[in-house]
Structures are given as C-alpha cells and as structure tokens.
Amino acid sequence: MKFSTLKKTDITISKIGLGTNAVGGHNLFSNLNENQGKEMVRHAIHNGITLIDTADMYGKGRSEELIGEVLKTTNREELVLATKGGNQWFEDGSIRPNNKPEYLRKAVENSLSRLQTDYIDLYYIHLPDNETNLAEAVAELSRLKTEGKIRAIGISNVNLEQLKEANQTGEIVALQTAYHMFNHSVETDLLPYCVENNISFIPYGPLAFGLLGGQYTKDFRLSSGDWRNSIPLFQEENFPKTLDKVEELKNIAQQKGISLSSLALAWLLSQNGVDAVIPGGKRPEHIDANLDASDMVLTKEELEAVEAILHK
C-alpha cells in the first residue's frame, strides 16, 4: 500500500481508502448484512487500508455505530477516520442538510459518540444547505478543531462558488465529490482549484458506483430501494452503452494483468490533485480487487487508450 499526506496537515492516508455507505447504510441499499459489513472493514484494515470514510447519513448513524464497534478491536491511532455530517433527520423519515454552527457542533458530538472515539481525523460538511454561510459553518468546525475533537476540515458535494466561500480562511484541506471514468465534470473547475489552493481531492464513487467493478451484465437491474436508481448511468437509455465501454476497458486491464477496478482506481490516482480514492463494497472480497491500484503506474499509451474509449 502506498500513502500520501492530506494537504496542509501531517495526516498520512492510504491512497486506497474504504467508503462505507454499504456498511449499515440501510437507507441507501436493500438487504445489507451488518456482520459482513464489519468484516469488510476489518479486512480492509488488515490489508493496509488506513483511511476509513463514513457519514452520519449512512443508515442514519448506523454506519458510524458499526465502524465504532470495529474500532474497539483495532489500534485507533493507526487509522484515519473521516466522517461527513451536517444532515438532520426528522420524525417523518426525511433527511435535510443543516449547516448551522450550533447543529454542526451537535452533529460532531453525536458522531464521536457513535464512533466511540475521542476525535475525528477528517470531518466534512456533507451537503450545503443553501441557507447557512459556509464560512460560518467552517468557523465552528475550526473551533472544534481547536478543542481537539476534529483534526482537519473538509467539504463535500459543492460547486466552485461554494468551495471558495467555505475556504475563505484556507482551512479546507479536502474536497470529496463524485469523480470516475464516466464523470469528468470536476476537471473543469473544482479539481484545478484544489490543485491551486493545496486541497486534497478525494473522489467518491471511484468505481462509478459499481459499474467499474466489471460484474454487471445488460440484464442487471437495481432493486427498487437502491439509491443508485437516481444515477443517469444506471438508467435504461444509458446503461447498455456504458457496459459496452466497460467491456473495452476490461481488455486494457487484462492486457496489463490487473482487474478492471484496479485500472479505474489507478486512472484516478494518476490525475493531478487526487490524493486518495475511497471505493466501497459490501463484502470482504470486494477489497481484494482494489489493493494493487496504489502501486500501479499507467503508461502514457495506456492512459491514451483509456481516454479514447471514454470519449467515444
């Protein structure tokens, strides 16, 4: 496993992290096995992954609780624990972003309790609420940082204007948003801003939410409760064409002797500004196909071959 350093900090992170929205994320996926999810987290840690990424939204806190149970059996100081907050859920089951400073403080305290830890290494504002000034939200997180409850501040799912607002004092060290082979939108403005302003870019959905795992066939259908139904790539008019590209990418991976998922992750890690990736999964074996990506170097010719397929 190779490592990088979270920008503007002394926090070392594994280049391959673990996204855990399918660990206890019952509001996002159907028929999740919690014991299997915890075993996947243990398996990731055992294989050198130190960056564990979760959110209070996943299972309305359940993902954090399960990870907290795993943390009790590990060396906490060897791990970099990232979570995302600023989401408020209501009695009717709805969840809405809330970035108000007083709510963020409560959210951090609640995450600490569920995770059974004294500090969170990287705390992200998960979603902008489009009401609260993000600079004020970050100022409250800065106070929590001074108190030792968080070590670094990140933000997720923002546009360039919102990122600039949040980063007025230069305290944002990481941006997390979608980026993968089939979605290059961040390359227009967000990624260049991160490079220019010394912010680590840590994309979520690096395997295109499962498509770049290479296991789907054209007759595959998501269950009705799966959140990915809202993603255009999975919709009927796009799904077959995307799988055609997946098959071509598999050929490049096979020629190099690696899995398709490793090719997809190595491609991301070759992009300037990307310091780590956080592929997810549901079972321990999902980890194994990703582990060699941190050591993988793609040649200029291989990168050009990938781009030719993606831009068809």
Summary of the structure (lengths in Angstrom):
residues: 312
radius of gyration: 18.6
end to end distance: 33.2
largest distance: 54.4
contacts: 1076
relative contact order: 0.14
helix: 42%
strand: 16%
